[in-house]
């Protein structure tokens, strides 16, 4: 079930398993991911035009995604993080819909297995 989840989100199950040791622990952290506020912080800041807060949310989300081995989401979040770090808010606005799409895929798939 967890391995299939990682396939559906284009993640790295082996990496997640090596970090978290078993599927039950991965599932525990998937629940924590549902409660993580960094995506909401990023989304709200993108909507309000606050580059600094958007960067903070993106940077936090990037770390969480990397730790969870959410490869596809991690790659696009890393991109927006670097755009916001460079204070290129216009470019980040172009990237954000891709972040939103990948994030939705992950959330939808987590909800299916919970």
C-alpha positions as CSV (number, residue, x, y, z in Angstrom):
1,X,0.0,0.0,0.0
2,X,2.7,2.5,1.0
3,X,5.0,1.5,-1.9
4,X,2.1,2.0,-4.3
5,X,1.4,5.4,-2.8
6,X,5.0,6.4,-3.6
7,X,4.6,5.2,-7.2
8,X,1.5,7.3,-7.7
9,X,3.1,10.5,-6.5
10,X,6.4,9.9,-8.3
11,X,8.2,9.6,-5.0
12,X,11.0,7.4,-3.8
13,X,9.7,4.6,-1.6
14,X,13.2,3.0,-1.0
15,X,14.5,6.4,0.3
16,X,11.5,6.9,2.6
17,X,11.8,3.3,3.9
18,X,15.5,3.7,4.6
19,X,14.8,6.9,6.6
20,X,11.7,5.7,8.4
21,X,12.5,2.0,8.7
22,X,8.9,0.6,8.1
23,X,5.6,1.3,6.5
24,X,3.8,2.0,9.8
25,X,6.3,4.8,10.6
26,X,6.0,6.2,7.0
27,X,2.2,6.2,7.5
28,X,2.6,8.1,10.8
29,X,4.6,10.8,9.1
30,X,2.1,11.0,6.2
31,X,-0.4,11.9,8.9
32,X,1.9,14.6,10.1
33,X,2.3,15.9,6.6
34,X,-1.4,16.4,6.4
35,X,-1.1,18.7,9.4
36,X,2.0,20.6,8.2
37,X,1.2,24.3,7.7
38,X,4.1,25.2,5.3
39,X,2.1,24.8,2.1
40,X,-0.7,27.0,3.5
41,X,1.9,29.6,4.5
42,X,3.3,29.5,0.9
43,X,-0.1,29.7,-0.7
44,X,-1.3,32.6,1.5
45,X,1.9,34.5,0.9
46,X,1.7,33.9,-2.9
47,X,-1.9,35.2,-2.9
48,X,-1.0,38.3,-0.9
49,X,2.3,39.0,-2.7
50,X,4.6,38.5,0.3
51,X,7.8,37.2,-1.1
52,X,9.6,36.8,2.2
53,X,6.9,34.8,3.8
54,X,6.4,32.7,0.6
55,X,10.1,31.9,0.7
56,X,9.9,30.8,4.3
57,X,6.9,28.5,3.5
58,X,8.5,27.1,0.4
59,X,11.8,26.5,2.1
60,X,10.1,24.6,5.0
61,X,7.9,22.6,2.6
62,X,11.0,21.7,0.5
63,X,12.7,20.2,3.5
64,X,9.6,18.2,4.5
65,X,9.2,16.9,1.0
66,X,12.8,15.9,0.8
67,X,12.6,14.1,4.2
68,X,9.4,12.3,3.0
69,X,11.0,11.4,-0.3
70,X,8.2,13.1,-2.3
71,X,10.5,13.4,-5.3
72,X,8.2,15.1,-7.9
73,X,6.8,17.6,-5.3
74,X,10.2,18.2,-3.9
75,X,11.7,19.1,-7.3
76,X,9.0,21.8,-8.1
77,X,9.1,23.1,-4.5
78,X,12.9,23.4,-4.7
79,X,12.4,25.4,-7.9
80,X,10.0,27.9,-6.4
81,X,12.2,28.2,-3.3
82,X,15.1,29.3,-5.4
83,X,13.0,31.8,-7.4
84,X,11.7,33.3,-4.1
85,X,15.2,33.3,-2.6
86,X,16.3,35.4,-5.7
87,X,13.2,37.6,-5.0
88,X,11.8,36.7,-8.5
89,X,8.2,36.8,-7.4
90,X,7.0,37.0,-11.0
91,X,8.7,33.7,-11.9
92,X,7.5,32.2,-8.7
93,X,3.9,33.1,-9.6
94,X,4.4,31.1,-12.8
95,X,5.8,28.1,-10.9
96,X,3.2,28.1,-8.1
97,X,0.4,26.4,-10.1
98,X,2.7,23.4,-10.7
99,X,3.5,23.3,-7.0
100,X,-0.3,23.4,-6.3
101,X,-0.9,20.6,-8.7
102,X,1.8,18.3,-7.3
103,X,0.8,19.1,-3.7
104,X,-2.8,18.2,-4.5
105,X,-1.7,14.8,-5.9
106,X,0.2,14.0,-2.8
107,X,-2.6,15.1,-0.4
108,X,-5.2,13.2,-2.5
109,X,-3.2,10.0,-2.4
110,X,-2.4,10.3,1.3
111,X,-6.2,10.7,2.0
112,X,-6.9,7.6,0.0
113,X,-4.7,5.4,2.2
114,X,-5.7,7.0,5.6
